């Protein structure tokens, strides 16, 4: 299942994404297939998982040409890797990815951080200022997710950009479950309203996870403003405070109430029903939007021709892997 963590800047979504990843991978015994991706403009997921300062995997955004060339495979609808854009969907002949099956892209770009396998988009660098949009880097994540087959008991966890920035592309539709991290504040609730206002139009499954909850009044505030969307909440945590100060304790030392909240979140993910037909159709819809808006002019081709009308991403498409 593909899972996104979104929310207002400073709400704690990176912290919760890291906690959830550590919950999934446990203490390193028998663990489910898990892949973490840092797609936030502020690249802190590696540090939140315990990586030393400045140590993170190679940036996906710096290897976009390589990613395109690999995923294109022998798809006859894609004339060259140069004609692939962030929304280019897979078709017959494309190379498809799995959560943990080895492939050259994972070998090059995914690294273990603790018990978590992690990929990162890459930071917005000084040379990008005034000439590039961060969404050009996040495009690498969108391409990967568009070509990735996952199933029950498999988890791809993406720490997304803050606020509603993810609506600048179709990336927000690439998830089975979106956790919107919400503090018990008016500003955080405002981001919730903005996000669900867009997401629900596309059938995106959004659940609110309260964070930095001190007492029952905080829970009551969240219930008042988000209603039934409130799935669970994380209270103030000595465990999290220790991690923020560089002391990473075993996940089984997390406070019981907070551990129960993570289990509730995993249960919500595991209850998701996969709809590969809708997933494929939405990828085609946003590809056509981007093609018409800018990509056809940039590439010099009608990129609508890249859509394979007889292809549906999912386990049945595994015969196209090459």
N, C-alpha and C positions, 0 to 999 in steps of 0.2 A: 504494500500500500504506500501511496505517496502522501506525505504529510507536510504542511506548511505551518510555520510559526510567524504570525504577523502581529502588528500592534503599533501603538504610538512609540516614537523614539523615547528610550529611557524606561519603558514599561517593564522591561525584564524579559523580552522574548528570547534573546540570545541565551540568557541564564536558563530559561525553561527548556529551550531546545537542547541545551547541553545536558540538563537533568534528565530529560526524556530519553536522550541517546544513551546515557549511562544506565538508566533504568532498563532499557531494552537489552543492553549488552551485559548487564550484571557484573559479575566479578571475573569474567573471562572463562567460564566453563563452557558448557554447550549453549551457544547463543544462536538466535535466529539470524538470517542474512540481514545486515544493516548497512546502510550507506548514509553518511551525513554530508550535506552540502551547505557551505556558507555563501549565500547570495546577497548578503547585506553590503551596502556601500561601506559600512564600518566593519572591518573584518576581525571579529573578536571570538568567533566560535572555537577556533583552535585553542586560544588561550583559556576559554571557559571550560574546555575539556582537559586542560592541564598541560598543554604544550608550553615549553619554555618561550620566553619573550622573543619575538621575531622569527620563531620556527613555525613554518606552515607548509603545506604541500605546494607544488608548482601551480601557478594561476591558470585556470581554465581559459580565461580571457586572452592570455598570452599564447595560447595554442589553438586558436579558433580554426585556422586553416587546416591544421592536422586533424582536428575533430571532424570538420566537414568532410575531408577526404576519406577518412575511415568510415563514417556513417553513410556516405554516398554509395559505397560498395559498387555494385554493377547495375544500379537502378537506371534504366534507359531514359527515364523522364528528366533526369538531372544531367545537363550537358557537361558540367564541370563543377568542381568544388567552389569555384569562384561565383557561380550562380546560386549557391545556397545562401539563404538568409536565415535569421533566427527562427522563423516560423515554418521553414521548409519541412513538410511532413514526410514520413517514411512511405515507401511503396515497395512493390515486388522488386527484389534485388538489393534493397537497402540492408545494411548491417544493423542488427538489433542488439540491444544490450540487456543484460540481466543484472540483478542487484549485486551479486557477488561472483558471477562466473568470470574467470580471468579473461582479459582481452588487452590489446596493446594500449588502449587509452587509459585503462585503470593502472596498468603497469607504469605508465609514464606520469600520471596525474593524481592518483589516489595514494594517500599515505596513512599508516596507522597512527592514531593519537590515543594513547591508552589502549582500550579495547575497541575503539571506534575507528572505522575506515572513513577517511574524510577527504573531500575535494573542496576547493575554494575558488570562487570567481576571480578574486584578485582585487587589490585595493585600487581606488581611484587615485592615480598618481599625478604628480605635479605636471608632467608633460601632457596630461589629458585636459588640463584646465583651459577652457575657452574653445576647445577644438573637438571634444568628444562628449558623448552622453554615457552615463554609467550603464544604461540599458544595452549598449553595444557589448558590454562585458557580460551582462546577465544573459544575453542571447545564447551564450555557450550552454548555460544551464537549460534554457528552453529547448535547444536542440537535443541535448542528452535526454531530457524527460520525454520528449516526443518520440524517441527511439527506444525507450526502456520498457521492458515487459516485467511486471512484478505481480506477485500473487499473495494470497493469504499467508500470514506469518512471515512476510518479507517487508522490510521497512526502508523507505527513503525519506529522510527527514531534512527539510530545507529551512534554514533561517533566512527569512525574506527581508527586503528593504522595509524601512519604517513607513507607517501611514498607508496611503493609498497609491504609492509609487508603482506598485506591481501592476496597476491597471493600464500602464503605458504599453503593455503588450498582452498577449493571451496567456502569459505565464500563470496568472491567478486561476485559470481553469484546469491546470495540469495536476490537481491534487484531489485525492479521495476525501481527505479530511483537512480542514484548515482550523487551527487553533488560534483564536484571536486573544492575545494576552492583554488583560484590561486591569488597570489599577482602579481603586474606588475613588476616582476623581472625575470631575466634569469634563476635563480635556480628554481623558482617556476614553470615556464613554462617547465623546464626540467622534473620535476616530472609529469606534465600533459602528456607530450609526452610518458614517460615510462608507465604511467598508461593506457592510451587509447590504446597503442600498444598491451598490453595484453588483455584488456577488450573487445575490439571490435571483437576479434577472437571468443568470446563466446556470442556475441549479447547483451552485457551489455550496457544499456542506460546511457551515461555519458553526463552531462551538466556542463559547467564551470561557477562558480560564482566568479567574481572578488571581491577581498577584499582589504581594505586599499587604496582605489582609491581616489586620491586627485583632479584630474582634467582631462580634455579631453585628455591630452597626455597619461595618464595612460590607459584610455579606448582604445585609438588608439594602444598602445603597445599590449594590450591583443588581440584586434581584429587581429592585424598583425600575432600574434603567435598561436592563437587558432581558429581563423576564426569563422565559424558558430556555433562552440560549445559554444561560449560565450552567455549564457542565460541572465545574468543580473549582477549587481555589487552593492557592499555595499561601500558607501563613509565613510570617517573619521567621527566618531560619538561621540558626547558628551554624548549621552545616553549609548553607550558601555563603554566609559571611566569611567562614573559614576559607572557602574556595576563592572568594574574591580577594583574600589576602594571601593567596598562593599556597594554601594548605588543603590538599585534595584528599579527603577521607574516603574510605570505601562506601559505596552507595548504600550498603545495608545499615550504615549509621545515620542515614537521613531520618528526620523525625517521622514517627509512624503516621501521623495525619497527612503529612506531605507525601509520604510513600504511597498512601492510599489514594491520594489525588492522582499521582502518576499512573497507578493501576487503573483508575477510572478512565483516564485518557486513553490508555492502551485498549481498554475494553471498547471504547467508542470507535477507535480505529478498526479493531477486529470485527466490528459489527457492520462495517461498510460493505455495500454491495457493489462489485465492480461492473461498470457499464462501458465496455470497450467501444461499442458502436458510438455512443455519445462522445466519448473521449476523442475518437478519430474524427467525428464530424465537427467538433469544436476546433480541433487543430486545423482542419480545412477552412473553416469559417474565418479564423483569424489570419490564416495565410492569405486568403483572398483579400481581406481588408488591408493588410500590409502591402500586398502586391499592387493594389489600386492606388494606395495613398503615396507610396514612395519607391517600393522595391523594383517595380517594372522599369521605371525611369533609371534607377541606379544601375541595374544589371543589364538593361537593354534587351530583355526578353519578356514575354508574357508568362509570368511565373504561375499562373493558373494551370498551365500545362504540367507543372510538377505534381499535381494531385492525381493519385491513382484511384479512380472511382471504384475499383474492385478490391481495394485493399482495406482491411480492418486490423488495426494493431491489436495484439492479444496473443494468447497461447497458440491459437490456430495459425498464426502467421510465422511460427517458428521455422517452417520449411523454407522461409525466405532468407534465413541467416546464412551468411557465407563468409 
